[in-house]
Amino acid sequence: MSVRGMDEKEKSESGRHTPSEEEKRRFINLLVESFVECVRFGDSILRFLELKYGLKKNDILSRPEYFITGLKDLMGGGAAVIERLMIENLYRKVGLECEWGEKTFREYIEEAFEEYIRREENKR
């Protein structure tokens, strides 16, 4: 149970002190920092995929299955989290709302690409 959800009796029985606002703030900063560091190693992942699978950045659109296979090989179960974050970020960049369903990674990429092209054409 979260600290916020505990009553005073539960707090004292757990043996833990109630975190101060400063402690919460520092932890949130650490949490955010951890996430940012996770995202920063994207170039290293792409380099690994290029060396091991011959997959270049430009190939991700045409060969997304190879990208995901390589990502799973490197990251194991963590690949699903990165895949999801990548799709959410891509959709946000092209102005789509990401609705999770039964689509494959390829289908999400293709949908985002189609929307991107449509918006580019409308700019002309």
Buried (B, 14 or more C-beta within 10 A) or exposed (E): EEEEEBEEEEEEEEEEEEEEEEEEEEEEEEEEEEEEEEEEEEEEBBEBBBEEBEBEEEBBEEBBEBBBBBBBEBBEEEBEEBBBEBBBEBBEEBEBEBEEEEEEBBEBBBBBEEBBEEEEEEEE
